[in-house]
Structure formats: structure tokens, C-alpha cells
């Protein structure tokens, strides 16, 4: 797990990269403020449930979790652009509610579904897959959590810098 | 319908603007002073609009705002082809200036005499009419012209070059894979890529942003537009017609080609241009379709048959020593920096199949996504989050490529197919692999598993024997093959049609076999050599 010190180092590295990137920038590079998220497919109650689910799958640690990164809105967008998928996920969320998810030991339920076979496992895996795709494509997941710092101008590619791997 | 035609008779008409057409036009216009008319099915892509330095989250935001990156690949809805399950063949095409060189993998591996002599030795199917010595000077010239980085290795399966630019440093995972393969006696070398690692010929060096598949915004890797077509246009001897979708090559009463019929991509207006010589480089399947619809040059009956490419699969794992280390910027050239050349012809190795395989290694190290492996980890919660982070910098991947033999039944046909928006029959692709490829795949899997075992890598679960969809290597060859025997081949050793000697076919369709290698640098070398020959024939009045 990253310490606060590590997070500060990541922040410093990001700042340094931004300075380097100025050497080679494009109009297309400029980061615009993200638009305020708005659900386009799911209803508020469904969004609340999705937020709980994604937060269980990738919770907050010393870095933001999936709900912090608004991954439930990513899933909403996926369903908005693929209504067939949306219709299935809507049914899946209804099934989860029927299991009295909100008022139960949610971790125990998810654990049991993750280890089951058949429908509960499929539903669990669907939401897990979407959460992983969503979270690790966000700045919070990819940059802050994993330390990805690429797709940018680099004057010299250094490759592996570990002497012990030479 | 009114057909507009120009009375001008061009010295040479080139069909297609990718590696094959681009090299042909450039060599004729710049090096030989020949006037060339090029017909390109699309138009120039705007470099400044490429989404190169766009982070994944920015990408999403743009898409949600209704924006889209430049569309480079041809939409199959615009120009369909037929291919039926379970043997679906994915045909990737680019209609636009530079063709597939805008987004190609840039792997630049020379064919060797193991490739050129293979069919003559093992009898499958017909011999190549050329050998490495015929093409070696052209590979040298291509390396110097387009800029290829790589090492100083030189072996029987992968001939060396004196003109490589410096190779990039290896990523951590690549060091481990190289070491593990070499402990098994399998040599791993620096990958050769058509990427400038230093300024050369007025082209920028790579800045290692890793977004090559979206098109290079500074033109650091070879693409036909910047490296060939722009200089050719500047010479004043190349004229390019945009959005010209070629349908037919027209034959005159003397048995020679006299011109080309094409349609405007958007207005659908039909036009004819006349030329004394025609060079076809519209990519393997589209060139084949043009020839079949034109009903020319096929007294041998081979045109359309013997479609071949490579079988390949992907295998991933995690190096224990790299787990939990800090993620590095592993973008590099975009794609791997190492290559495992074919080795199975050496040391008296016994094999129960013909030909061979090599391996590539892209997606090694810290990537801009984890979906292709993280979903397979069990559980959820903090354990899952930690498990993903631990493995993230330790990812290693192999992608072996094996040669598919040319089979007559693997073919492109146009008879009885539906017509496209211009009223021209579309292509039907029939394709499958045989016992030879299945046996080779066994050894490819054995090799890849051994390399991973040698590193004590934790494997991402995989199903042995699984292969990529047909066509996904985007290396179609063989449907208008060259050979010495006009009864079994369509072209001679200079890519010239046996039947219609003022037509040259210079793209991947001209290959006699597919090899295990990426073809573009060989297409460039063949096109250069073919057009040198054509220019010489023009000078002596033979053509």
C-alpha cells in the first residue's frame, strides 16, 4: 500500500512530467475540466446501488476507490451506449436488490456470489469486469493508484533502470 | 451512365498509396524522372487531428462529448466483404493517403533464404523466383531511406543490416524474457522497427509517447505519405487523385493494359484514365479483387487462390522479481523492443511440420490498462486492488507468429458476390488452417510456456491451442503470387504479370509464401526492385 510520502512523490512526478510535456504539446493535449457527471441510463436508486457495488469491488485505500473515481457513471455510459447491455444490467441490479443487498452483510453476499457458479457468479463477474475497466481508465485508478505516467513526451527512453536486472 | 475520361495517356498509373504504391511512385518519380499518376481510394489524414497525447480518461471525456478520433480504418459498412463463420477472416483496410502505413506495427524483419528457399526445399507449393541476394541491396536502401532501428545481429533466419539506427533500451520484463529464452538456447535480439531513434533524412526522432497506433503526430515512424509521397509530389512528377476507388484495369486490343476505371468515392462518378503501364498496390485482397473483376492476367488460374498469413496467439504472465516494484514509463517505441527470430531450422532440430515461427513481445510492462488480465484475478476488495497493483509493473507477454502454408482452397473470389455501392462485386474470403499449422502451434505453445517457466512467471490463465481470429495479423499474402512457371504463378520475379506485361503487382499479394515475419519492409524492397526494373525496361523501349 502506498504511503502518504509515496503519494506526494507521485504528485511531484506528475508535475515534473507536465513541465516536460510542454516541450511537445498539441492543442489536443490540453486537459479540460471534466463535465459534471450525470446519469443517462440508470435511475437514481440504481446509481446508488451501482456506486455501492463498485466501491466494494475496488474500495478506497490510500488512493481513491472506484466510487470516488465515479466508476458507476462509467458503467452508466456503457449501458447508455449499449442499451442491450443496459437492459441486462438493469435486470441484474433488480436481482441484487431482491437479495436484500442494502440491508445485508454486503461483503458476505458478494463473497458468496464470487465463489458460486451460475447466475450469481455471472452477475458478480459482469459488475467486477466493468468496475476494473472503468477504474483503471481513470486518473485516480491508473495514475494515482498504479503509478502509470506515460503517453507523453520523453526525450530519452531509459527502459529498465534497475541495476539488478541488467 | 456517363463516364468521364481524360485523353491524356500517363507514363505510369499507380493504384494505391500505401507501402507498395508509395514506394513505386516515389522511386519512379524521384529516382527515375518518370511522370506518375496515383489513384488513392481516400485522402490525406490530418496529422494535427490525431489523438496521440490523449490520456485514457481524457479519451472518455471526449467520447462522452460526442467527439471522435480521426477514422483511419475503412468501415466495412462502406465497403463490405464476405467471410463466413466459423472461419471468419478479419480484413483490416485503410483507404486514405499512406494506407495502412499510418497505423502499422512498424516491425521491419528481412526475409532470409530460409524463407526464399523453403518452398523449393520442402516442395510446398511453388518456389520463389528470387533469393535473398536479389533483395539484399534493396533492403539496405530501404533501411537508409525510411529509418529502421535495430541491433547488429545477423543470422540465417534474420539477415542483418549495416544501416540500423540505435535500438531503444529494453524494458525490465523484456530483459527477463530475453534471459529466459537464451537459457533455453533460443536467441532473442533487438526488435527492428521502422522508427527513427535519431533525426534522419529530415524526419523527427521518436519521442516515446507509445501512441503509434493512433498515427504519429511528428512522423517519427515510416509512413508512405511523409517519407515517399510528399517528396515525390515535390519533384513535380507525381499527381495524386484522391477518393478514386478503382474497379477495373482495362485491356487494349493488343493484350496490354490501357487504362483504369474508377469511381469517385463520394459522388460515385465513373471515370477512366489511360496509361502505358499500370502498377497495382491496393493491398492484397483489394488488388486481387480488382484483377478478378477485370478478368485479366489469370491464364494460370492462380489469382485469388493461396491466400496466406500467420497464425498467432497471446500469452501473458508476471515476473516475480518485478512484482511490487514501482511502475515505470514503459511506452518506448510502442510495441516490443525485442524479437525472437525463427530458430527451428538449426541444430538438427526435428519437427513434424514445415516452416517456422518467431515471437513478438508487445504489451510488456506498465500499460494504459489492466483489463486483459486483472479480471481473471479472484475476489474483490482491497485484496484485489493490492493484487492488481502488485502485478502491474511485472506484466510480460509473448505473441508467437507461425507461417501458414499457401493452400489453394484459401482464396478470394468475386463470382456471385453482392455488389458494392458502385455496382462492383465485392470479395468473398474463404480461409482455414491445416494440420501443418496445428502441429506448429503445439511447438509454439511449448516454446512460450518454457520461456515463462524459466522466469518462474505466474501465468495468466489461457487455453492452449487458442489462436487469434484469422486475418488479425493484417498480413495477407499470396493471391497473385510470383514464380518462374507461368502456369502456376501470375507474376515473374520482378512483380510483372506473365500475361499482361505492362501490369506490375507490388503488394503482399505478390508473395509466394507468407513466412513468419511482418511483410512491409519486404513489400518496400520488392516494389523498389520492380520499379527499377520497369524504369530500365522503359529506357530500353521494351515497355
Interface residues (C-beta under 8 A of the other chain):
Chain A: X1 X21 X24 X25 X26 X27 X28 X29 X31 X32 X34 X35 X56 X57 X58 X59 X61 X74 X77 X107 X110 X114 X125 X128 X129 X132 X133 X136 X137 X138 X139 X142 X143 X145 X146 X147 X148 X149 X150 X151 X152 X153 X154 X155 X157 X158 X159 X160 X161 X162 X165 X166
Chain B: X48 X49 X50 X51 X52 X53 X54 X55 X56 X57 X58 X60 X61 X64 X65 X168 X169 X170 X171 X172 X174 X175 X176 X206 X207 X208 X209 X210 X211 X217 X218 X321 X325 X326 X327 X328 X329 X330 X331 X332 X333 X337 X366 X367 X368 X369 X370 X371 X374 X375 X378 X379 X380 X381 X382 X384 X385 X386 X388 X389 X392 X393
